[in-house]
């Protein structure tokens, strides 16, 4: 089955051209990087508005601001399909990549894996499968087509013990099972207490939080967990990018880097050849 994802901008700060750059990069990430690891089959396309999106697409909508408890993937009450909201920032493509990957791996927001808890004295728990959260900081991203996209963990992330030669995240930034990198977090459900817990790592320090009992009829486990992590996610987006990257200017208007200059030089050279042929 092929899942179809639509990117739509509802902010003037993201143009159609920038949205096309983002969709091309995320499409390549999904096809080349995530599909072999998570058995995905998906398309990612840009559209001018939600009115232009064909029926059946899962939509990711970029806006100037979004409610704190709306960041992440949600189920559309009208048709049961997932969708995501992304708040505009300098790293909005990184966030869009994050949301696309997590929506494709877990459309319902309730996919779990059982394992030993990372919290002391807690026994067996059910981890929420959010493939980008533990290494979500911009510092651990990588580039596709010159665009910064999110790292993501592999199914081996939930292995019981570390093993040599095993890949725990696509970039290799995560080096062992259930490891949370600086600026990232991990969420799980404890069936004994019916409480949801999270581990945040900030400046190398672990912080455990008890979110309380998961309310009946609340919706997805991801919605409940994301309600508590919006502040940390926004902070993670602002961390320093990996050094030496030539990023596209598919972010705020008016900012162009060396990569953009190279792209424009290539376009200028090609256009000159086309002009010669059509004269």
Secondary structure, 3 states (H helix, E strand, C coil): CCEEEEEEECCCCCCHHHHHHHHHHHHHHHHHHHHHHHCCCEEEEEECCHHHCCCCCEEEEEECCCCHHHCEEEECCCCCCEEEEEECCCCHHHHHHHHHHHHHHCCCCCCEEEEECCCCCCCEEEEECCCCHHHCCHHHCEEECCEEECCCECHHHHCCCCCCCCCCECCCCCCCCCCCCCCCEEEEEECCCCEEEEEEEECCEEEEEEEEECCCCCCCHHHHHHCCCHHHHHHHHCCCCCCCCCCCCCCCCCCCCHHHHHHHHHHHHHHHHHHHHHC
